[in-house]
Amino acid sequence: MKNSLLLFLSAGHLHAQFMASGKIATQRDFPNSSNGYEEFAGFLKAVTCSAYLLVDLIEEDFRQETVPHLNGSKRTALLERKLDQFYRGSPFRQATLLQQQKTGRRDDDMLFSALTNPSLIKPWLDIMLAQQIRLAGIYSVPQISAPLVKDHPSDHLLLISWEKFSGLRQTYFSGHRLQISRLTPVYAEVLFHDAVVKELTRTYQYLKSLSLLPPGQTLDVRILCHRNDLNLLKAELPNSADMRYDFSDIEEIGKQLNIDYHFTDSDASQIFLQHLAERPPKTHYANASHTHYFSLWQLKRAINLTSGALFAGALLWSTANFWQSRGDASETESLKAQTQRILNETQKITLNFPSTYAPAADMKSAVSVLRKLDQYSPTPLDVLKPVSAALEHYPQIKLDDLAWQMSATEPVAPNTPADIPAQVITIKGHLVDFAYDYRAMLNYLERFQGDLTAQGFQVISLTKPLDVSPSGSIADKRETSEHALDFSLKISRRPQV
């Protein structure tokens, strides 16, 4: 595990811990108040690693629905309409494929879910974005619970865990797929095993009322608990026709997951936090604007890795040539005599050549040209750095493709040498989060072009997200494909004289 910042958010509290090489280096707790926000902002000033936000809130809703099986932009548009229908007021939402049906039209069984009270998350998230923290995603406890039940043979399983910051979490799986989850606050005066016994009966009846548990089906229950609570729960929860119990020692789970933490009670927060850092799910509640700095960091790392790979390849090639030359050394001696004979014959021939020489002016011009080419031949990384810096200030621009080349056919700008090839970068991308405000979208793109021009680039727009030319057709694009906001630019620059 690399260094990371793990955050656990409940309704009134944020727990933060910095992980270094798989071990807890620092832990802090912040209340949901103005003082807590200020302390959290100060804490983040020293953070330079990626962050993972795990939430455990009552205000998390789940809805299962069957939708037609589609692909590409049609599928994306369908899921967005469903999410708008269910959770229009929350930006923290997602659609997860449970399974594709094997008969009939082979429709998709989808699980739509959302964090329905954004006000609990937004203050903390705004602080992280202001500090440019690399947020990898926003996850929930039910989302990352599936690996804890994958070894259980039951197709109807209820997972029970307790997180001291939030309460008693009960998550129901059908066929090892998440169906629904409930969170019940557990107050200080209520013992863990008493809360489990009390809530189990309610949850069983709740599952029956929703027809999630087939008639006559025994519900299997896996309870994560400390060994101090295990014996008490076994005494109070004997197996019956309605429910069978599987008691999992939380310390044993921690050892299986190589978690370096001493468990003193049944609090499973560390199980979920460190499991998230090791194996984060692909889907989560954050959108592109929330993970902008993480995506930018990934892009920079990819550029650096590419440069390193090119350097390593060149080094290997040079090494191979060196060893090959050593292998050929044994043949050199046998060729020396023949070489000497050829040299002697060559000298005799060259003595008969007419006297020729190169004028000093021609030699000077050749040297000048070579020096100029050597001076103005930057690496791709030197050219891409100012473009990457400009993109960092425009988070609503998402990069899809980038190409670099040298071209001698580009127009020559004032104060630039015409005999040096131009460095040309072609960018393809798209714009997000403009809510169909096309004027703001075009102004935003023009400001980005202006910033590049101010750095000495010549910028040509190849395609725009909206054709405003006299021959163009302007129409409402809200129901068009996801590529309606695509654009492409050609950026070129010659070195200054």
Secondary structure, 3 states (H helix, E strand, C coil): CCCEEEEEEECCEEEEEEEECCEEEEEEEEECCHHHHHHHHHHHCCCCCEEEEEECCCCEEEEEEEECCCCHHHHHHHHHHHHHHHHCCCCCEEEEEEEECCCCCCCEEEEEEEECCHHHCHHHHHHHHHCCCEEEEEEECCCCCHHHCCCCCCCEEEEEEEECCCEEEEEEEECCEEEEEEEECCCCCCCHHHHHHHHHHHHHHHHHHCCCCCCCCCEEEEEEECHHHHHHHHHHCCCCCCEEEEEEEHHHHHHHCCCCCCCCCCECHHHHHHHHHHCCCCCCCCCCCCCHHHHHHHHHHHHHHHHHHHHHHHHHHHHHHHHHHHHCHHHHHHHHHHHHHHHHHHHHHHCCCCCCCCCHHHHHHHHHHHHHHHHCCCCHHHHHHHHHHHHHCCCCEEEEEEEEEEECCCCCCCCCCCCCCEEEEEEEEEECCCCCCHHHHHHHHHHHHHHHHHCCCEEEEEECCCCCCCCCCCCCCCCCCCCCCEEEEEEEECCCC
